[in-house]
C-alpha cells in the first residue's frame, strides 16, 4: 500500500519495536509517522520536524518511547514519540549517515568523517519551548521549573519534560520563576506585570487562585524576579516599576499583600532573602543594591545601601551562612561583601573579573564553597569562595549559544542548571568523582600497557579507569 510522504525522496524507514508505528525520513527534512496497527489502513500521525536538510537515518529506541534521526544538517535529533517534543540535538562535524540504538541509553551514529560516535542519553541539554529567562530547583531536586515562553516543569534526573502551563492569549511570557523550598509551589512572574502561584505536585502546573498584580497599573512593567523566603512564608517580586512586593503565602491559594517596597525609581532586577529570612537584598538599575529588614513584612526598613557600582546591578545572592553577599553588575564584575553587620556592609577584596558580558545571574552552591555567575557572554563562570576574601577562578563553562539569564544549584549541590536565551537549559554535574565514573563507564576499551608506553613513554603505566 503506497504511503504519501512528499514530493521528495524517502531515504530511510523504521518500524517501532512493537510494530505499531512506521517512521520515514525524507529529503524534506521531516520524519513522517504512521500508525500501522491496521496495516491495510495506516493512519498518518504528526511528523517530527527540526532538521534543516535530508533525514538519512531513523531509529526507534528499544522501548519505542524515543525516535532518533540522523540528518545532512550534521545533527542527530531525538524526539519523544508520545509528545513530539525534541529531546536532544547532538552535533556532528559532518553529514550523519546512520543512527541506531545500543540499549536504552546509548545512541550510536556514523558520520561522513569516517568516525562512529557514541552518545550517552538522556542529554544534559534540555530543549525548551523558547528562550529561557529563569530556572529554579524544587525541594529535593526532583523538579526543575523553567520560565520562558511557558512555565515548564522538568525532571532533572531523567531530563524529561513533565508538563507546562501555556502562556495566555496575549502570549504573556514567564520572565521569572521561584520555587517554594518547603512545598510544591512555583511562583511565576510575567512580562505584563502579574505573578501567579502554581501547584507543582503533579506533572502539569495547576494555578492556585487568581493572578497577583506585581507592578503598578501602568502597562509594560514586567516582573524581573520572584523569590520565596527560606521558610516559604513570604514571596518577593521585583519589578520594572522600581518596587518589590511582599506577599504572605502561608496559604498559597489566598496570598495576602504585606507591603510594597519602593526600592528605587527604576528597574529592580533581582532580590534574594538571607538564610534566616530576615533580610532582603534588592539589585537595581540605578547601580545600587539595597538591604531591607523584612522581619516585619508589613513594615520593612532599609538597613543599608551598598556603594554605587559602575553600572546597573543585575543579580544578588546570599551565601548559605548569610555572611557574604555577591552582587553581579553590568560592569562585567562580581563584588563580594561582608554583610555580617547588615547595616555596615564591607567589601571583600577586589571585584571578581573574567566575564565579558553583564553578570545577569548568581548562585552559591549549598555548601557555600562555589559561586556561579551567568553572563551575557554566553558563559557560566565559577569561583571557589570557601574563603570569600580570597576567591579563585575555577572554570568558565561554555556551550550555550545565547545569553545565560539564570543559574541555580540543586539542593544537594550535585548539579547546576543554566538557562540560556538559545532555548536550552544545560545541566552540569558538579561531582568530579561521579563524572569520572560516567566517563569510564562509556569510554570503551582502556589503553593497554603497550599503547601507554607508545604514546607516553616517560610515565609509568597507570591503567585508565582502574
Rosetta blueprint (number, residue, H / E / L):
1 X L
2 X L
3 X L
4 X L
5 X L
6 X L
7 X L
8 X L
9 X L
10 X E
11 X E
12 X E
13 X E
14 X E
15 X E
16 X L
17 X L
18 X L
19 X L
20 X L
21 X E
22 X E
23 X E
24 X E
25 X E
26 X E
27 X L
28 X L
29 X L
30 X L
31 X E
32 X E
33 X E
34 X E
35 X E
36 X L
37 X L
38 X L
39 X H
40 X H
41 X H
42 X L
43 X E
44 X E
45 X E
46 X E
47 X E
48 X E
49 X L
50 X L
51 X L
52 X L
53 X L
54 X L
55 X E
56 X E
57 X E
58 X E
59 X E
60 X E
61 X L
62 X L
63 X L
64 X L
65 X L
66 X E
67 X E
68 X E
69 X E
70 X E
71 X E
72 X L
73 X L
74 X L
75 X E
76 X E
77 X E
78 X E
79 X E
80 X E
81 X L
82 X L
83 X L
84 X L
85 X L
86 X E
87 X E
88 X E
89 X E
90 X E
91 X E
92 X L
93 X L
94 X L
95 X L
96 X E
97 X E
98 X E
99 X E
100 X E
101 X E
102 X L
103 X L
104 X L
105 X L
106 X E
107 X E
108 X E
109 X E
110 X E
111 X E
112 X L
113 X L
114 X L
115 X L
116 X E
117 X E
118 X E
119 X E
120 X E
121 X L
122 X L
123 X L
124 X L
125 X E
126 X E
127 X E
128 X L
129 X L
130 X L
131 X L
132 X L
133 X L
134 X E
135 X E
136 X E
137 X E
138 X L
139 X H
140 X H
141 X H
142 X L
143 X L
144 X E
145 X E
146 X E
147 X E
148 X L
149 X L
150 X L
151 X E
152 X E
153 X E
154 X E
155 X E
156 X L
157 X L
158 X L
159 X L
160 X E
161 X E
162 X E
163 X E
164 X E
165 X E
166 X L
167 X L
168 X L
169 X L
170 X L
171 X L
172 X L
173 X L
174 X E
175 X E
176 X E
177 X E
178 X E
179 X E
180 X L
181 X L
182 X L
183 X L
184 X L
185 X E
186 X E
187 X E
188 X E
189 X E
190 X E
191 X L
192 X L
193 X L
194 X E
195 X E
196 X E
197 X E
198 X E
199 X E
200 X L
201 X L
202 X L
203 X L
204 X L
205 X L
206 X E
207 X E
208 X L
209 X L
210 X L
211 X L
212 X E
213 X E
214 X L
215 X L
216 X L
217 X L
218 X L
219 X L
220 X L
221 X L
222 X L
223 X E
224 X E
225 X E
226 X E
227 X E
228 X E
229 X L
230 X L
231 X L
232 X L
233 X L
234 X E
235 X E
236 X E
237 X E
238 X E
239 X E
240 X L
241 X L
242 X L
243 X E
244 X E
245 X E
246 X E
247 X E
248 X E
249 X L
250 X L
251 X L
252 X L
253 X L
254 X L
255 X L
256 X E
257 X E
258 X E
259 X E
260 X E
261 X E
262 X E
263 X L
264 X L
265 X L
266 X L
267 X L
268 X E
269 X E
270 X E
271 X E
272 X E
273 X E
274 X L
275 X L
276 X L
277 X L
278 X L
279 X E
280 X E
281 X E
282 X E
283 X E
284 X E
285 X L
286 X L
287 X L
288 X L
289 X E
290 X E
291 X E
292 X E
293 X E
294 X L
295 X L
296 X L
297 X H
298 X H
299 X H
300 X L
301 X E
302 X E
303 X E
304 X E
305 X E
306 X L
307 X L
308 X L
309 X L
310 X L
311 X L
312 X L
313 X E
314 X E
315 X E
316 X E
317 X E
318 X E
319 X L
320 X L
321 X L
322 X L
323 X L
324 X E
325 X E
326 X E
327 X E
328 X E
329 X E
330 X L
331 X L
332 X L
333 X L
334 X E
335 X E
336 X E
337 X E
338 X E
339 X L
340 X L
341 X L
342 X L
343 X L
344 X L
345 X L
346 X E
347 X E
348 X L
349 X L
350 X L
351 X L
352 X E
353 X L
354 X L
355 X L
356 X L
357 X L
358 X L
359 X E
360 X E
361 X E
362 X E
363 X E
364 X E
365 X L
366 X L
367 X L
368 X L
369 X L
370 X E
371 X E
372 X E
373 X E
374 X E
375 X E
376 X L
377 X L
378 X L
379 X L
380 X E
381 X E
382 X E
383 X E
384 X E
385 X L
386 X L
387 X L
388 X H
389 X H
390 X H
391 X L
392 X E
393 X E
394 X E
395 X E
396 X E
397 X E
398 X L
399 X L
400 X L
401 X L
402 X L
403 X L
404 X E
405 X E
406 X E
407 X E
408 X E
409 X E
410 X L
411 X L
412 X L
413 X L
414 X L
415 X E
416 X E
417 X E
418 X E
419 X E
420 X E
421 X L
422 X L
423 X L
424 X E
425 X E
426 X E
427 X E
428 X E
429 X E
430 X L
431 X L
432 X H
433 X H
434 X H
435 X H
436 X H
437 X H
438 X H
439 X H
440 X H
441 X H
442 X L
443 X L
444 X L
445 X L
446 X L
447 X L
448 X L
449 X H
450 X H
451 X H
452 X H
453 X H
454 X H
455 X H
456 X L
457 X L
458 X L
459 X L
460 X L
461 X L
462 X L
463 X L
464 X L
465 X L
466 X L
